[in-house]
Amino acid sequence: MKFQKIVEQYFSELKKEIKVGSTSGEATMELSYRTSLDNFFKNIASNFDSNIATILEPRNQSKLGRPDWRFHNIESMGVYGYVEAKGLDQTIEINISNYKKQIERYLTLGNPVILTDGIDFVIFCVDKSIRKFSICSKPINWENPEFDFNIEILFKVFFKNVGYREISENQLVNEVAKRAKLLSIELMDLLELDEDEAESESESKTLNLLKELKVKAQHSHDKTLSNNITFAGFISQILTFGLLYAHRVIDKSLSNPKEKYQKIHDFWFSYLEEDYTNKLIPFKTLVTELKSELNSDLSRLGIWYDDLRRLLAHIQLSTDQISIPDFHELYETFLAVYDPKTRFDYGAFYTPRSLAFYTTKLVKVIIENQMPQIDLKSTAHKIIDPCCGTGTFIEATLDSFNLNPSSSIIGFEILPAPYALAHYRIAMLQEKYPENIKIILTNTLSDSLFEETKIEINDSNLSLLLLQEQQSAYHLSSAPLTIIIGNPPSSDSKFELANEGLIIKKMLEDFRPSAVGRTGRQNVQKQLSNEFVKFLRWSVDKAIKSSPSVFALILPSSFAKHPSYKYVRKFIAEKFSNLWILEFDSDKRTGADDVNLFNTLQGRLLLIGIVTDAQVIEKSINYKNICNLSKSQKISFFNKEVDLENWTKLSLDDNFAFKPSDKYNLELYTSFWPITSDKESGIFLRHCSSLKLAPTHLLVHASKGQLKRRSKFISKQENDYTAIKDKWYSGQMKPPPSAKINDNIKIRLDKGIAEDNIYDYSYRPFLEASVLLDEKLLDELSNLGGGGTRDRPEIRSAYKSSSVFGFAVAPAPEDIGSTLHKFSSFCWNIPDNDLSARGNAHIFCNYFPNYKKSKNWNSLLKSNINEELVENLKNILGLESSEMYDELTFYTYAILSSNFYLKMFKGILFNVAGAWPRIPITTSKLLFQKIGNLGRTIADIESRDYKIEGLSTQMAELEYHKTKIGIDSIQFIGKANDVIITLKDLKESVLSFEVSGYNVIKEWLKMHSYPYYRKKMESTEINELYTLIAKIEIYQSKIMEIDIVVEEILKNELLEPF
């Protein structure tokens, strides 16, 4: 039949269907023409190629993210594309924008999509091109239509490509991940339904089966599967990687897509493939349980499964891609598309191959040199990776150790995707899957690995198989375990899995201080909820029970020194005879510019510990650091021969740190006064972190006028989020999210401006801004959820008084820089929480109210200085109490600012929180007053009000979008990336000046760039910039004067703490 006849016939049938549907009122405009449209597509398809199959999907598919029609080739099984049908409007052309997101989702499947209302046809191609055709014009003239037969062009494009697709392994995983994500979303939607909400018998069957599987899986496999999102992802990944695994393992010589399609389908049910499928019991069990659904043309699961099989049947990979895939990269690719958040929540960062092989070689050398009672070659041993990921350590173990054939290499993994990739890795290493390798899909931290799971007589077949898998995991992980090795997940996100059992939770108590010695905050110890700590506790327990044994784990570098892990280190140091710590990646959050192996901000170290029954003459803790090496140099280091030479021997300090620190005069430092302390006399009585504002750039601006103007614009109801973002936030890194600018926020902004609730704000070191502080506005932002906003009524109450001032101290100097630098800044105004780069700067003021612990809070200001100290100094120095409160504040600040002081006591000051600095207090009136006066001077310099006369500027006005700071210059760059002007001959020491993790000049320039300032800088602001440059130079000279006086103070008599 010619194309023209096909169109005319379709129009005639459509006319009848529309008329019948409209007359009876029993069909929607979308459903009323589906039969005629289906016939139209079948006629067109056969006109192009008799091998084109047209599949009309079940009607409810579109609701959950599947197109209405799919077209594929019967011979090659390749998919041409999809069609999505919408209701017919007989007068108005179809509105593409209404369906844009839906079509974009379908396009991720990798084929063109046609959107139609029965008259208008729009083709969306994978290259993002869009073309529209119409059978006739609208309003439709049903009696005498003028047909446009150019619509044939659309179908020529649509049916142009099908056949084998030669793509890379990464591209394939990318395609598969898109489909896995779509399935996960569909499953989530299904699981949210009640049984009586099912729209068909088929949907009801699918729904009931999924819910039954969910109950069984959470009971027999992993309790976290009780969560719908987790379970949907679990099923989606198993089905996806089950097919991907089948695609790799089946006969590589198959060239016929139809044959390959069938082989992939049969893989999990075939007796011939049991050597492979019996290794992945959870996959095989669940696929078998879902068999009827997966084979159904009516089931959503069946349609999705068939679609992915067709894709895989159509893929050709090179021999290298099949035999030597990069498993790390495959998993990274999958997560990046499927759900990047999963990686950060689970802390799933792969182990570089060179590091895994180095670790196994180092363990081998340690066993040979330190544990002669272990003979890996002659006797059987168990080696386990409790979090094996894609199996890197398993491969490295096979390569490094010459094991007895009866030995077992075991891997546990909780996520289906890496579990499948680990099996594929092992399957590819040798011709036959090694019998001594056992990789189990299990939750390592569950109680079932400490207590054998009981199997009930009435357990279903699915439960039985899953429970047997758990029993197998229990026996495999039972002592003795000779080597425990791996890279535990470590997440920086606030997400907590809480997937551990009661046993491991109880065991974590060994990693905490004794109950008597805990403060409220220590008792929480949030860092111990990180997954790596749980795996460490699991590994340590298994090693101790297996003596002689060795564990080797990759951990965050903060573990070596952070106070949160003090008692973890203490426990390990006491239980293990020898330890090795290799720190190889720096913590990038500190600003370190080292190049890391791991693609994460957290640094990384390797911790190895041995426990032995043999008598240990002397325990040793050995440390090595290669963080300063380039990436290629690190890889070269890992590939070299391994030995135990050139390690630094550590002596444990009070913090039980697993890394060396600079030496300092402990006896002298102990004679100083802590700036605050719960256990001994400190200088300041009360302190707290300051206001945390989120979103900051909704409430803060460098210009009071611009803050008011912006707030008024935002508060107007007619200005939507897009208008607000375009006018005030385009070009900013983190504009306020739309959720934080709702109608209630707009009302509070308006009232806050009307009531003039704008205050001066110590925003960053040397950078004062204006802030809109309205109590009800802060409450509203806090109630929105998502974190970020935190009021501090004590701080706001204190700074209402003009007599109050103080300084901010970063609680963890090592967290804000790769080297120790000034970690305090002065606050003449209400201070921001982020006065230190990693947040939670604590504020120490001369006057401060009691802490607010109830609604009936007395906000009355009172002295914040230790009265006993004041009385003693009054007698020694002959000063009044009122003078002492201010003088001690300036004095303390001057000491904290001294480079001499920082250098002398770097060993204790350069830490990661836990103890506040101690301050030497002189008994010399002269020296006390000198330091106090210098402290006041540098505090004054930090104020915006500090003026320098006689400065000459080169500009009358300036608008720039970004800057580039050189060694001795600042380039101001315009919107078109052009250099507007360059300030030259500036001092390097000024341009590189850092306080509390911030480059002072850089922060000022950022807040005055157009994306943030939103207007040109004029003479006042330009003069402020020149003043800042001059102020820093003066400031640095004053610090040198302070250094001289501090050196004198330390040579003379000190007032020691009481």
DABEL-V143918 format. One line per field, one symbol per residue. psi: psi as a letter, one per 30 degrees, with the letter a starting at -180 (. if undefined). A space follows every 10 residues. Layout:
# DABEL-V143918
psi: ???
This chain:
# DABEL-V143918
psi: kleeeeeeee eeeeeeeeee eeefggklfe ffgeeeeeee eeeeefeekf gkkjjjlkef eefggklekk klkeefgkke alkkklkkjf fklkjeffge eeeeeefffg llkkklgfek kkkjlfggkk kklkelllkk jfeiljkjgf feeefeeege klakjjllee eeeeeeeeee eeeeeeeeee ffkleffkfl eeeeeeeeee eeeeeeeeef ekffffkeee eeeeeeeeee feeeeeeefl jffkfjeeee eeeeefefgk efgfeeeffi eeeeeeeeeg eeeffkffke eeeeeeeeee eefgkkllee eefiljeeee eeeeeeeeie eeeeefhjkl kkeeeeeeee eeeeeeeeff iffjjfeelk lkkkjfifbg gefeeeeeee kilkfflkkk kkkfkeeeee eeeeeeefel ekkkfgkjkk jljeglffff kkkkklegkl eeeeeeeeee eeeeeegkkk jekjkailkj kflfkkehgl lfeeeeffff gllleegkle eeeeiefffk eeeeeeeeee eeeefgkklk kjkklkffef fkffgefeee eeeefkekkk jjjfkljfff gkglklekil eklklkkkkk kkflkjeklk jkkkkgefll eeeeeeeffl kklglhkkkk kkaffhkhll lkkljeeeef flkkflkffl klekelllla kjkkkegffk kfkeeeeeee eeeefkffjl eeeeeeeffk fleilklefg iaeeeeeeee eeeeghhklk kjelkgjkak kjjkeeeeee eefflflekj lieeeeeegf kffklalkkk fieffglflk lkgllkjflk llehfkfglh kkkjlekkll kjflehkjgk klkgkjeeee eeeeeefhll eeeeeeeeee eeeeeffkee eeeeheefei lhlekllkkk jlgkeeeeee eeeeeeefee efkffkkklg kklfkelkjl flljjaeglk kkkaeggkje lkklhlkefe fgkkkhfkje eeeeeefgle feeglkkaee eeeeeeeeee eeeeeeeeee eeeeeeeeef fakljlk.
